[in-house]
């Protein structure tokens, strides 16, 4: 596994006592053109305060080893 890049954004501060909630999803995946036994996936992650305010966001691209074909 290797990180190929990420973009992080902090929108609001989080203070002691704040309740925060995480959500994340894979937004794209594909086979690596240069590495035959690996794939690349793109993910999007968010942290929200209890009131719904977005406080933190990350978009990341990761290289992972794939399972052998059967």
Residue pairs with C-beta under 8 A, 6 or more apart in sequence:
1 62
1 63
1 64
1 65
2 62
2 63
3 60
3 61
3 62
3 63
4 40
4 61
4 62
4 63
5 60
5 61
6 58
6 59
6 60
6 61
7 58
7 59
7 60
8 56
8 57
8 58
9 56
9 57
9 58
10 55
10 56
11 53
11 54
11 55
11 56
11 57
12 49
12 53
12 54
12 55
13 55
14 20
14 47
14 49
14 55
14 56
18 49
18 50
19 49
19 50
20 47
20 48
20 49
20 50
20 55
21 47
21 48
21 49
21 50
22 45
22 46
22 47
23 45
23 46
23 48
24 43
24 44
24 45
24 46
25 43
25 44
26 41
26 42
26 43
27 42
27 43
27 44
28 41
28 42
29 39
29 40
29 41
29 42
30 39
30 40
30 41
31 38
31 39
31 40
31 66
32 38
32 39
32 40
32 63
35 63
37 65
37 66
37 68
38 63
38 64
38 65
38 66
39 63
39 64
39 66
40 61
40 62
40 63
40 64
41 61
41 62
41 64
42 59
42 60
42 61
42 62
43 58
43 59
43 60
43 62
44 57
44 58
44 59
45 57
45 58
45 59
45 60
46 54
46 56
46 57
46 58
47 54
47 55
47 56
47 57
48 54
48 55
49 55
